[in-house]
Amino acid sequence: MLSPSLDTLATAPLGATFATNIDNLNSPNLTMSDQDIQQLESQFPALSGRAFAAARQSVLASGQSVLQTEGAYVVRVFPDGRKEVVKQIEPSTPVTPGAIYTIK
C-alpha cells in the first residue's frame, strides 16, 4: 500500500496528515487497488471513534464543555463531570451496521 495506514495517520498531527495526503495525491505513481481502498475503509469506523474520543477529551482537558446526546436529550458535559440538559430531541433511529438505506 502506498499510503500510510489509518492507524498511523490517527497518531500524526492533523497538519502532517493533510500534507502527507496531498503529497500522495500529487504523486504520479499513486495507484491503489480496490483491496487497498477496502482495507482503509474498513479501518475508518474504529479510527473515527478514537479520533472523536480524543478530541472530546482534549476539549474537556482545556476547560471547555462538550455537547453530546444521551437518549432523547442534548446534554452539556463540563470538565468536572457535571451534566446539564440543553434540549429534548427526537430519539435516534436504530440502524444496522453495513446496511444500505435510501432516503427519499
C-alpha positions as CSV (number, residue, x, y, z in Angstrom):
1,M,0.0,0.0,0.0
2,L,1.4,3.4,-0.9
3,S,-0.3,5.5,1.7
4,P,0.2,5.1,5.5
5,S,-2.4,3.1,7.4
6,L,-5.3,5.0,9.0
7,D,-3.9,3.9,12.4
8,T,-0.6,5.7,11.6
9,L,-2.5,8.8,10.3
10,A,-4.5,8.9,13.5
11,T,-1.4,9.4,15.6
12,A,0.1,12.1,13.4
13,P,-0.6,15.8,13.8
14,L,-3.5,16.9,11.7
15,G,-1.4,19.2,9.5
16,A,1.1,16.4,8.9
17,T,-1.7,14.0,7.9
18,F,-3.1,16.6,5.5
19,A,0.3,17.3,4.0
20,T,1.0,13.6,3.6
21,N,-2.3,13.0,1.8
22,I,-1.8,16.0,-0.5
23,D,1.7,14.8,-1.4
24,N,0.4,11.3,-2.1
25,L,-2.3,12.8,-4.4
26,N,0.3,14.7,-6.3
27,S,2.5,11.6,-6.8
28,P,2.5,10.5,-10.4
29,N,2.8,6.8,-9.2
30,L,-0.4,6.8,-7.0
31,T,-2.3,3.7,-7.6
32,M,-4.4,1.9,-5.1
33,S,-6.2,-1.4,-5.7
34,D,-9.8,-1.9,-4.7
35,Q,-8.5,-4.2,-2.0
36,D,-6.3,-1.3,-0.6
37,I,-9.2,1.0,-0.6
38,Q,-11.5,-1.5,1.1
39,Q,-8.8,-2.2,3.7
40,L,-8.6,1.6,4.5
41,E,-12.4,2.0,4.5
42,S,-12.8,-1.0,6.9
43,Q,-10.5,0.8,9.4
44,F,-12.4,4.1,9.3
45,P,-15.2,3.4,11.9
46,A,-12.8,2.4,14.7
47,L,-10.3,5.1,13.8
48,S,-13.0,7.9,13.7
49,G,-14.4,6.7,17.0
50,R,-10.9,7.1,18.6
51,A,-10.4,10.5,16.9
52,F,-13.7,11.8,18.3
53,A,-13.0,10.4,21.7
54,A,-9.5,12.1,21.7
55,A,-11.0,15.4,20.5
56,R,-13.7,15.3,23.2
57,Q,-11.1,14.6,25.9
58,S,-8.8,17.4,24.6
59,V,-11.7,19.9,24.7
60,L,-12.6,18.8,28.3
61,A,-8.9,19.0,29.3
62,S,-8.8,22.6,28.0
63,G,-11.6,23.5,30.5
64,Q,-14.3,23.8,27.9
65,S,-17.6,21.9,27.8
66,V,-18.9,19.5,25.1
67,L,-22.3,18.7,23.8
68,Q,-23.5,15.1,23.4
69,T,-26.7,13.2,23.1
70,E,-28.0,10.9,25.8
71,G,-31.1,9.2,24.8
72,A,-33.6,11.8,23.8
73,Y,-31.6,14.8,25.2
74,V,-28.7,17.0,24.2
75,V,-26.5,17.3,27.2
76,R,-23.7,19.7,28.0
77,V,-20.9,17.9,29.8
78,F,-18.5,20.0,31.8
79,P,-14.8,19.2,32.6
80,D,-15.7,18.4,36.2
81,G,-18.2,15.8,35.1
82,R,-21.4,17.8,35.7
83,K,-24.1,17.5,33.1
84,E,-26.8,20.0,32.1
85,V,-29.7,19.1,29.9
86,V,-29.8,21.6,27.0
87,K,-32.7,20.3,24.9
88,Q,-35.0,17.4,24.4
89,I,-34.8,15.8,20.9
90,E,-36.4,13.0,18.9
91,P,-34.9,9.6,19.8
92,S,-32.3,8.3,17.4
93,T,-33.2,5.9,14.7
94,P,-31.6,2.5,15.1
95,V,-29.6,1.3,12.1
96,T,-27.8,-1.9,11.2
97,P,-24.1,-1.6,10.5
98,G,-23.3,-2.3,6.9
99,A,-27.0,-1.8,5.8
100,I,-27.7,0.5,2.9
101,Y,-30.6,2.9,3.4
102,T,-32.2,5.0,0.7
103,I,-33.5,8.4,1.8
104,K,-36.4,9.6,-0.3
